[in-house]
């Protein structure tokens, strides 16, 4: 199961993984089709595919990666809770190298490994993010392991947040985690997914599918705390039902390459999507977001604010599309991307785009900025005895706080603040 792809090829390695995991016939068929699709498709072409304009992975060599690595040495539940800071979570699930080692439930919500919920997973898996979307998504389904489903019962209001921790600790692995969030009507749930890895060469292909029920609210926060040599290519899609609300927050503080595609498909009348992002980059880190806010049904609303603070030779890319369809009457959409350059060699590319097919809208706006810290503000703080480095850190913290202030959970907000301040302190 752990042979490198150069020794087995996609089809054989995928089938071997499925046998070890005990795939049901429908899942085995999904794997086989995905492996065949991965063999057929080429890597995304930056010259032909606009979301890939600033990142060329056509030369990415997959042959040395191994799917399906086992978890490292077992740890007690107490040790895992302490290691990953799990106190206060409503429900928790921890995975090491894609193997579930801890799962704790709470009233109103269940969180399970796909292996324990295959009949529940089947109607939803691959419906929002199709295996044929790209070679990378095909590889995801071919080597899917450690999928997690979160279900909120109808009318449930889950206190606290559901915590998923995924840690990848062995180099040379190909990981394909899948997160499926399904909520009942009029429910409320907050989910925090915490990704971590060692500093080894690791390739991760996450997929997140969110299916909120009518009138429900889903808050999904993802922490990209990857090691220095991890490359991540992620797909996330939310399908909005009538009057549903989705709030997504992405926080990136690690990784060699982190590229995320996020789609909010607002099909149900009155559905809404809020997408927020924070990135603190250093070294040669490349952080790349593509977003699509797709207004399909009437009376839909979307808001987006992505901010980056970049040091050394790091780079951020944002390409976002807000599309208002013919049937999206009374759409209200906003899209903003702000980038702060903290060194002369950092770089940011920003490209917000609007595509409006009807004139019966409330608002559809976008904006982008790229620039250094304001020297007058720095001078003001230095004139009051604050050293330049500390003054700059204060201004950057205030700049990032515009997004953090939108996190209603004070405990989570404090945790995110501490993570970002620690990252800024590493400069």
Phi, psi and omega in degrees: 000333185259016178293148177291152183297334180294339181269338189237325187087163186299310187297312182293318181294321179295314180296320179295319178297316180299322179295316180297322182277353179071047181303141168287164182304319182292324179287323176298320178295321177298316178299313184298315179297319180294319179296319178295322178294319179297322177294325185280324186273150174269166174296153179306138184260115181295342180274344183242337184246110188304319180297346181253015186303324188258007180216120181253111178244019181299337179264010181296122182267114182267352194296331184271357183275149182241123175275157170075036177289146179283161178292150174292189185307142184294149177228153180288160178300321179297316180296321179293319179297318180291318182297319186254008176061056188264004181294138177090353179285145179290319177211152185220151170214129182240133175236139171242121185051043176072007178255124181289123182242352177203133176214124181228133187260170177214160181296133177090348181214143174237147178225121187219153169291146178307326182300336181260005185212040188296321180291329178286323184289323191309316182292343186252330190297124177080006182276329179267318175244103186285147178302329183275008182299321179197172176298323182292318178291326175298318177296324178303309182289329178295326184241026179303129177204138178077030176297148181231132175245131175247124180238128174252132182289154175305138177067008180281139172239098189282119178285143184073199180229154175276132185242124173246126177243127176235118181237130181244120195240355180243134181288160177077013182260151171251116181249142181226073181282144180233132178241122180242121181244119182231123182237146177282171182301138173061029178263166178223124181211143177240129184236133176242121178249121188248108179263133177219159176202164175283181181273014178281172177282111183225141177244126183234132182236078182281150170228136179235124176241125184241124181233085179281139178285170181301131178075006183266164179232127178240125171250121183235116179247129178240130180254115178265084180254057186282161173287172190294338185241022178269135175248132187232130176230105192244147174236134178223133177218136176241133176250110186277124174274178183304126176060018177278158180227135178233131176235114181246133178233126177247127179239118184246118177231005181202174179108146175286312174225128174232109180239123186232130173252123182237129178234131171244112180260105186266083184268323182284143179299131178079006179285157182217156179218132172237122179242125180232150180212144176226135179222130170241107186253149174214182180054229178253025184299141177239117179242127193221117180243133168241128179234147174228116172257104190255102179275112183250309182271171180284157173061034181265158183220140175218148176219145182212134174215113177243131180231141176228148173233118193239133177239173177050233182249029179286163184216139173239147178229132173228123172231114184232139180239124169254117183244128178246112185281174182298327182268004185269061179294143178064029177292144178230113188223140176220145184214122180225141174225124181235137184226131181246120181263117184257007174211163181285345182256355175287156184215144177223135175242129184228130185214078175279138186228142174245141175225104188245119185253003176218148179265004181265070183231160175275312182199147172208101187231160176205159179196158181207145175219148174219127180181173180276178174295142180294121183293328179294321177294319177299315180298318180302314181290320179295326180294344178256021171088009179268123179303152186304315183299316180292323178297318179296319179298321178297317181293321179294319178299318178294324178296317180285336184296338179301327176277316182299328180296346179272002176269111186287333182282112185297321180296315178294320179299318178295321179297314180295320178300316180296321179297315181291321179293324176296320178294317178296327179290344180281353183294000000 
